[in-house]
Amino acid sequence: MTAETLQSAKPVRLTVAILTLNEERRIAQCIRSASFADQIVVADSGSKDRTREIAQELGAEVYLYPDWQGFAVQRNRLLAHAKGEYIFFLDADEEFTPELIDEVQAAVDSGADVIWEVMWNQVAFGKPLTRMRTTSGVQRLFRRASIREFSGIVHEAAQMTTSGLPVRRFKARLLHYSRETIHGSLLKLAQYAQLGAAKRAGAGKRGGVVLGLLSSFATFVRLYVFRGGILCGAQGFLFCLLVALEGFFRYAALEYDRESLDALARRG
């Protein structure tokens, strides 16, 4: 039996699945951090830079899906290519740490049918905001057979084949390079404000400037004062401000961009 045959016969325990769009700045570090996985799959939404080439050079399986229909559809496309018994969804602006790798490998080795969630260690403008407290996690590791599909326009959720699966949380955090430049942060703000507003429009909710101001003020105080952003210097201030502004423009869009949001919500 050849080495190639032995390699192909090796069971695929873990797939790391990544969505990309113009991520040449971060994709190499992201994929290198996931090199412990048996399979790395990338679904690219039509990058105009070298994202796909870099991912392929680093050994990832890359599939092009430029017909953007929302995050849930793209994640479902990743599911279709995943061969692993377990699948971990990793964003292109995230990286595994050695401590988290150890925990993920232990979870896979356990064989448990569990939903695993992880908390972020935010990195903003070159500085890890380690003194900010995080209270909620994001669900990222699943048994492949237990996921039916993803649904939702933004902050998409996994729909499971079995209800009531236990949820456990990793102790180590996932590095999240969510804010690297002001320009990129503003583009991200606009994208997520629109998608969040479309989700709320689909639920029949209303918006407005006053609601936006109240929401953004409450968010800024919660993050900057009570979650410890004030302890993280200028980078902490900028991070909290940008997240709060996203909430303001979400409510403003609900009031002034209603027609386009309703159309987007129907497509989602």
N, C-alpha and C positions, 0 to 999 in steps of 0.2 A: 504494500500500500504506500503510495507516494505521500510526501509531506503535505501537498495540496489537498489530497483526499482526506487525510487525517484532520486538516484544518476545517474542511467543509463538514466533516462528520461531528465536529465538536459541538455540543449543545450550546445554544445561545441563551444564556441565563438573563442578561441585562441589555436592554436597548436604551440608549439615550437619544431623545428626539428633540430637534431644535428647529424653530421657525426663524427665517431670516428675511431681511429686506435691507440692502445697502449696509451691511454690517462688517465691511472689510477692516474697520478699525479695531473690532473686538473679537471677530470670529475665531482667529487663530488661538488666542488665549482660552476662549471658551472650549474649543474642541480639545486642546491639549489637556485641559483640566479633566476632561471626560474620557481620556485615553484608556482608563481601566475597564471601560465597558466592552462587551463583546461585539456590539454593533452601535454605530452612530449614524443616525438618519437625519438629513436636513431637507426640509421643504422650503424652497425659496419662492418668494412672491414676486419675482421679476427684478432682481437687483441689477442696477446699472453699473456697479463697480465690480471689484474682483472677489466678491463674497463667495460665489460658487467655485471659482478656480482654487481659492485658498482652502476651502473645505475639502475639495477633492484631493488636493495635494497632501492633506493631512489624514487621508484615509476614510473620510466620511462618504456615505452614500448620499448623493445629492439628486433631488427631483425638483423640477421646475413647474410651478403652478402660478402663472402670472394673473389668472382670472380671479382676482381677490373677491371673496364672498364672505369674509369675516374670519375672526380668529377660530371660531368653533369648526368651521369647514376645513381650515388649514390643519388643525390638530387631528381631525378625523382622517385627513389624508396621510398624516404621519402614522396614525394607527394602522392604516392599510399596509404600510411598508415595514412595520415592526415585527421582528421575528423572535424577540426575546420573551422569556417567561414573565419577566417584569419589564416595565417601561418607566423611565424617569423623564419627565418633560423639563427641559432646560432652556431658558431664554438666552439669546445671543449676547445679552449684556450681563450674564451671570457666569460665575465660576465655582467649581467645587473646591473646597479646602481639603487638605489631607485628613483632617479629623472627620469631615462629613463623608469622605470616600470610605473610611473604615466603617462608619455606621451604615451606609448604603449597602456595602458588601455583606455586612452581618445580617441586614434585613433580607437580602436576596437569599443568603445561605439558610435562613430560618424556614423558608418555604411558606410563610404565613400569608393568608389571604386577608391583608390589612391595607388600609389607605394610610400612607405616610405623608405627613406634612412637615414643612421646614420653615424656619423663620429667616428673614434676611438680615445681613449686616450691610446696611446701605453705605455705598461709597459715592460721595458727592464732590465734584470738582477736585479730585485727586486725594481726598481725605476720607478714610473710613470713619463713619459716625458711630463709633463703638459705644459712646456714652449715651446714645439715644436708646430708650427702652422700647422694645417691640412686644406686643401682647398677642398678636394674631399671626397665624402661619398660612402658607399656601400649600395646597395639596399637590404633590408632584410624583410620588412613586406609587405604582399600582401593579397588581397582577394583570397582565395583558388580557387574560380571558374574562376578567371581571368588569371591564369597561365596555359598555355598549356603544356609546358615542359621546361627543361633547355638544353642548348647546349654549347659546347666548351670544350676543353681539360683542360684548366686552366683558372681561373677568369671567370668561366662559367656564362652565361647570361640567364635570364628568358625570354622565348618567350611567349608573352601575347596573349590571345584570342581576345582582343580588342586593336587596336592601338591608340596612342595618349592619354593614361591615364596620368593625371597630376602626377608630382613627387614632394613630399614634404620632408622636412628634419627635423628630430627631433633636438631639441636644446641640449638635454643631450647627452653625448657620451657613447659609449660602451667600457668597459675596455677590452683591447686586450693584453694578456700576450704572445706576439709574440716571445720574446727572453728571455729564462730563464737560459740557460746554453750555454757555447761555443760549446760543443759537439752537443747539440740539434740544435743550430743555424746553424752549418755547415751542418748537415743532411738536414735541411730545405732548406738551400741555394742550395744544390745539387739537391734536388727534384724539386724546383721551377725553377732553371736554366734549367733543362732538359725539363720540361713541357713547359716553355716559349719558349725555342728554338724549340720544336716540333711544337708549334702553328705557329711560324714564318716560319718554314720549309714548313708547309702546305700551307702557303701563297706565297711560292716561294722566300722568302727573303734570302739574303746571310749574312755571318758573317765574322769573322776574329779577330785577336788579336788587330789590330789598331782600328777597330770599337769598340771593347770591351773596350779598354783603354779610348777612347773618351767618350763612353757612361757612364762608371763607374765614370770617373772624373767629368763629368757634373752632374751626380746624386749625388755624394758626396757633391759637392759645393752647389747644390740646397738645399739639406737636412740640411747639417751642418751649412752653412752660412745663407742662405736666409730663411730657415724654422725654424731656431733656435736651431738646435741640439747642437751648441756650448754652449748654455745656460744650458745644461743638464748634464754637467760633463762627466766623463769617460763613463758612460752608454750611453749617447747621442752619443759620438764618436763611440763606438762599434756598436751601432744600425745603424748609417749612413754608416759606413764602410761595414758592412755585406750586407746591401741593395745594396750598390754600387757594391760590388764584385759579387753579384748575376747577375747584368747586364753584367759584364765582362765575366763571364763564360757562360752566355747565348749566347753571340756572338762567343765565342771560340768554344762552342759545335756546333754551326751552321756550322763552318768550318771543324771541325775535327771529329764530330760524325754524319755526315750527313746521312749515310745509316740507322743507328738505329733510328734517328729522323724521317726520312721519313716513316719508318714502324710504328712508334708510331703515327705520324700524320694521317696515313691512318686508324688506329684503332679508332682514336678519331672522 
